[in-house]
Amino acid sequence: MPGRREGAGGTREYNEVMPYRVTLIPGDGIGPEVAEAAVRAVNATGVAIDWERVELTGKIIEESREELPAAVLESVQRTRVGLKGPVTTPIAGGFQSVNVALRKALDLYANVRPVRTLPGLKTRYQDVKIDLIIFRENTEDLYAGLEHEVVKDVVTSLKVITRRASERIARYTFEYARRLGRKRITAVHKANIMKLGDGLFLRCTREVAREYPELEYKELIVDNASMQLVLRPEQFDVLLMPNLYGDIVSDLAAGLVGGLGIVPGANIGEECAVFEAVHGSAPDIAGKGLANPTALMLSAVMMLEHLGEIAAARRLQRAIEKVYREGRRLTPDVGGTASTQQFTDAVVEAVQAGDGGA
Ligand code: NAI
């Protein structure tokens, strides 16, 4: 049926023979397993997507010695939307993180990570409703990758904080919060110690906060914020933080709602957006059919919203929630016995039945 699409690529006329083009980066480790599951779930919604598959793995980077293969960059720059699985980065030595390189090359400055309790899922916090969103600055801080061995056994790692990046992430966060009717934004920092760097980040967030008087604005030091999250996670609404704290606090928050298997994410820039889960390539379970694809499926829900396919996004989200509410076909990380494929079958069936319920 012909119609109009509002979304990532602006507004365009379309019909069923003109699908969206989306770059699919399966990645490595559990990446290909969860990517295949997410593609099946999205395709089940009926939204026509022409998936442009590009390979990006730790092995490719190691062998080619490129920071980022040109084909990957070129594809996302053209399609402007990517769905990405995790990519392995060697620890201490080897190549730079390809994930960080991609975010920087595409200037994907806002990392958005909604952390929500899933219906029916048994966790330590099951009696508490957790519904918070982490906004992580995604391009600088200690991820600038500027490290230097001054003399043998003395290393400096530079933490870069700029007004431009701090204002940009703050504005994105406040705009998002206003649009979604969120109530409270908490800036997380360590400006008591990093007085200049985190001090600048805070100055920028305070300036932006003044333009949004309807949103309550608070600040918390990152160590206290971590404890508060564990003690009373329900008090948090929107959390805004520089890159490193965002990375760490995201995993902590994921642990509150059932683990890394279920927390999605989006990397947003002016031109492009790449949707990926918070989790990494999970080498301990790769290839065993144990991976939970929920996090990438929920990232795909965010992608559908970004494309303007709101009804399909809601359908997929409701289908996932239905499978959790029923609780019969969940993966082992969240207490079930189902394989990646069995869980995916359950979600696809629920999407097709359209009976996700409210
Ligand atoms: P990880 O997130 O891969 O795994 C941590 C733990 O969570 C493991 O026990 C794993 O089995 C479990 N887990 C993660 N995702 C899961 C899922 N979907 N279903 C079930 N269990 C899941 O973190 P780790 O082990 O620190 O990193 C592994 C590799 O991934 C590293 O090379 C790291 O650099 C890379 N990485 C890549 C990211 C990306 O591509 N965006 C993000 C984070 C890490």
Residues whose N, C-alpha, C, O or C-beta is under 5 A from the ligand:
A	BS01	NAI	G85 P86 V87 T88 T89 P90 N99 L260 G261 A277 V278 H279 G280 S281 A282 P283 D284 I285 L290 A291 N292 D333
